[in-house]
Amino acid sequence: MDKRNVLWEKHRIMLPEMREKAVYRCQHCLFWVPIRGRKETRYGCVADVKAYGNLEKRVPVVAPVLDIIKRVGLEGLERCLEKDDPWRQSCGKFRLKS
């Protein structure tokens, strides 16, 4: 398909909830929080942590690393810290910060 096809671009249909996920980035997400360790603080996504992802517990402003390790272990902590790019495209678990 030709990328210069303006007619196709104007007729593309996007559902409203998908538009929100396409427009925003990880830095706008509720689940993207600083995770504080002893010596450094790094940003990560806590949407995979069951208590925070299901909104059973309030997502903290700054998450202590020990709390994350207790809930999901070291492998889960590594998965949280993999998603540390603020300009990354938002995922399916995206929730806008209020």
C-alpha positions in Angstrom: 0.0 0.0 0.0 1.3 3.4 -0.9 2.0 5.6 2.2 1.1 8.7 0.3 -2.5 7.7 -0.2 -4.2 10.6 1.5 -7.7 9.3 0.7 -7.0 6.1 2.7 -5.7 8.1 5.7 -8.8 10.2 5.8 -11.2 7.2 5.8 -9.5 5.1 8.4 -11.9 4.4 11.3 -10.7 4.3 14.9 -12.8 3.4 17.9 -12.7 6.1 20.7 -11.1 3.8 23.3 -8.4 2.7 20.8 -7.7 6.3 20.0 -6.9 7.0 23.6 -4.4 4.2 23.7 -2.9 5.3 20.4 -2.5 9.0 21.4 -1.0 8.6 24.9 2.4 7.3 26.0 3.5 5.4 29.0 4.4 8.6 30.9 0.7 9.5 30.9 -0.3 6.1 32.4 -1.5 5.6 36.0 0.6 2.4 36.3 3.9 4.0 35.2 5.5 5.0 38.6 9.0 5.5 40.0 10.2 2.4 41.8 12.6 3.4 44.6 15.4 1.2 45.8 18.2 1.9 48.2 20.5 3.8 45.9 18.5 4.7 42.9 15.0 5.3 41.6 13.9 4.0 38.2 10.5 4.2 36.5 8.6 1.1 35.6 5.1 -0.3 34.8 3.2 -1.9 37.8 0.2 -3.0 35.7 1.4 -6.6 35.9 1.4 -6.5 39.7 -2.0 -8.1 40.4 -3.0 -5.8 43.3 -2.2 -2.7 41.3 -3.3 -3.9 37.9 -6.8 -4.9 39.2 -6.9 -1.7 41.3 -7.4 -3.8 44.5 -4.8 -1.5 46.1 -4.3 2.2 45.2 -1.3 2.6 42.9 1.4 4.4 44.9 3.0 7.7 43.9 6.4 6.1 44.5 6.5 2.3 44.8 9.2 0.8 47.2 11.2 -1.9 45.5 10.6 -4.3 48.5 6.8 -4.0 48.1 7.2 -5.0 44.4 9.5 -7.9 45.2 7.1 -9.2 47.9 4.2 -9.2 45.4 5.8 -10.5 42.2 9.3 -11.6 43.0 12.6 -10.7 41.3 11.4 -11.8 37.8 8.3 -9.7 38.1 10.5 -6.7 39.2 12.6 -7.2 36.1 9.4 -7.2 33.9 8.3 -4.0 35.6 11.6 -2.3 35.0 11.8 -3.4 31.3 9.1 -0.9 30.5 11.0 2.2 31.5 10.7 4.3 28.4 8.4 7.3 28.9 7.7 7.7 25.2 6.7 4.1 24.6 3.3 3.5 23.0 0.7 2.8 25.7 -0.5 -0.8 26.2 -3.9 -2.4 26.6 -3.8 -1.9 30.4 -3.5 1.9 29.9 -5.4 4.2 32.4 -5.0 7.9 32.2 -3.5 9.6 35.3 -6.1 11.9 36.9 
